[in-house]
């Protein structure tokens, strides 16, 4: 199965073509996918620090082929995985005269109907500025030289020619279909399909335009699935710059004839659009499109993972999928690829993000089985630049069997000094139906004192056992005070201020409870507030220092410490439970002092002041 490009590439290509043309529904809480063999992929050929592969195709459970590069200036690269190990990458040289700078040449899609037999398509540029389609064919494990795919007869030729193949699907060896977009002689963007039958040369046709096609309209078929070369389904973005709307168009070929494109109904009228990224048809009457629900508002853009189902030629309204509220907390997501092995099982992959700029960005997946989606699972232990990745995104997936899929993606470490230079490719083996086991315990249990208790905090478990965590329980020992929550923090009340407690936290899934994690001792209660109203007065040869009482948890005694430093190494420390002290000073000069308040739970910040007495005249200074 083919896969669309990442959003960054789709937007970039969309912008160039437009310019050239003058322009919550819940999911079951059951098992989630599991991950194995999470590993770094070989670097694409070239010097770029941005490493990644756009597409993957797995003809068998022991062999996969990936192509790239992903959004970089590297050269067209192909790499094959055999029995779980990626081999050395190979460069596929673009056609003679290709400009090997900027963002082309690049391979965008690959389809392998059999081991050692693949078709890969992409785009390259020439010095005149034209952008042209290229094709590579693998036969018995050997890749051919580059070919230039034929374009429809009404393509605009010359320096401004733009023909981009976006996806390829080969139902069998020598029988393939390529789809893409081109700029026509009328200045508008059109779609095309190139078909190969029994190894013959590719034959191009123009696909029917979307309604109202014009120079302000961009509709690009970007994902394709075919049961044979005469029966295919493709989806893509439909962008109308005049009406400021975005939608998803669907092209369907039946018995060799492409029908006029239809649209997938949007989710929320006028405020959200379904942006389809990938499509798969598990049987003759069902297709599933995945992507995102794009919500536009004055506050910006937000995404939710979404899908739509076609049944007997009729598309359902797109549905936003609820991401897990725990493990970890995700507020947005995008599905970028889907692959189906049978009529009852498909795997969708994508990216999920937290609520803030510092929150996680994680690669995730969900399994479609018998008409419903599993819970989302997230892949962990991804590396970027030799370090643990903070961000990871799946780009594509291929499922050669019902119990094994392989996904490819990119990862980054945003904590590095130059995070844009730390982008690596990774792959993961996905088990669509993971056996649910006992969840691991939460990690990073900490806490801090509050009045009469402790505020406990923790992180979700590294492995939830295959089912989402739905609650956490924290307990304080000694005493046994507990709190249960769906968040990653809760307050344990009824504790004695000034006493130390251990916080013990466990989690619970549909399988049952985890073991507990014991945190370091935490002191209950809170330190007093900083003393206020500090006043300094000279009476004779004595400094009189006063302040207002500090606030403290009810019933907890407070004592104060006054530290005074003056000329000629003068130093005094006075402890008191009152709110005034009197200290003799032997000489003129400047005195500095601090006052702190202490209870059983800690010490306040210091109130600070300095004072220069004028002897023998009396003086008074009050610092509010």
Secondary structure, 3 states (H helix, E strand, C coil): CCCCCCHHHHHHHHHHHHHHCCCCECCCCCCECEEEEEEECCCCCCCCCECCCCEEEEEECCEEEEEECCCCCCCCEEEEEECCEECCCEECCCCCCECCCCCCCEEEEEEEEECCEEEEEEEEEECCCCEEEEEEEEECCEECCCEECCCCCCECCCCCCEEEEEEEEEEECCEEEEEEEEEECCCCEEEEEEEECCCCCCEEEECCCCCCCCCCEEEEEEEEEEEECCEEEEEEEEEECCCCEEEEEEEEEECCEECCCEECCCCCCCCEEEEEEEEEEEECCEEEEEEEEEEEECCEEEEEEEEEEEECCEECCCEEECCCCCCCCCCEEEEEEEEEEECCEEEEEEEEECCCCCCCEEEEEEEEECCEECECEECCCCEECCEECCEEEEEEEEEEECCEEEEEEEEECCCCCCHHHCEEEEEEEEECCCCCCCCCCCEEEEEEEECCEEEEEEECCCCCCCCCCCEEEEEEECCCEEEEECCCEEEEECCCCCCEEEEEEEEECCCCECCCEECCCEECCCCCCCCEEEEEEEECCEEEEEEECCCCCCCCCCEEEEEEEECCCEEEEEEECCCEEEEECCCCEEEEEEEEEEECCEECCCEEEEEEECCCCCEEEECC
